[in-house]
């Protein structure tokens, strides 16, 4: 598997991370990636009503911000949330965001 370009842990910046998390579609993709390590783009986006070209742009924004790592696996792209890097660089940021992004359960 070939890794695609992404920022190093020490060069992660807060503004791009928050920008990437500020979009509801990207927030949902991050939430899904947190529960499905090494899933493919197609699996994580399953059931979302978003055009493929838009999803590709969302993946790029998240990868360039340092939220996810993406590796090429043949024709597929595997996604991994960079949770350890984010927790190391921005302690206390990721867990509340993921908790608030959880889908609401019907009572």
C-alpha positions, 0 to 999 in steps of 0.5 A, spaced: 500 500 500 502 506 498 501 512 502 498 519 499 501 525 502 499 528 508 502 533 513 507 530 519 504 530 526 508 536 528 506 540 522 498 539 524 495 546 525 489 547 528 485 552 523 485 547 517 483 541 522 477 546 525 476 548 518 475 540 516 471 539 522 466 544 520 463 541 514 457 536 516 459 531 511 466 531 513 464 531 520 460 525 519 466 521 515 470 523 521 465 519 525 465 513 521 472 513 520 473 513 528 469 507 528 471 503 522 479 503 522 482 502 515 475 502 511 475 504 504 472 511 502 466 507 499 465 503 505 465 510 509 461 514 504 456 508 503 449 511 504 451 518 504 447 522 498 453 526 496 456 526 489 463 522 488 466 528 486 464 532 492 466 526 496 473 526 493 474 533 495 472 532 502 477 526 503 482 531 500 481 537 505 481 532 511 487 528 508 491 535 507 488 538 514 491 531 517 485 528 520 486 522 516 491 518 513 489 515 506 493 509 503 492 507 496 490 499 496 490 497 488 484 501 486 481 503 493 483 508 498 484 506 505 482 511 510 485 511 517 483 517 522 489 520 525 486 520 532 493 519 536 496 524 532 491 529 533 490 527 541 498 528 541 498 535 537 491 538 540 489 534 547 482 534 548 480 536 542 478 530 538 474 526 543 468 531 545 467 532 537 466 525 536 462 524 542 457 530 539 458 528 532 454 521 534 448 520 531 442 521 536 438 515 538 431 515 538 428 514 545 
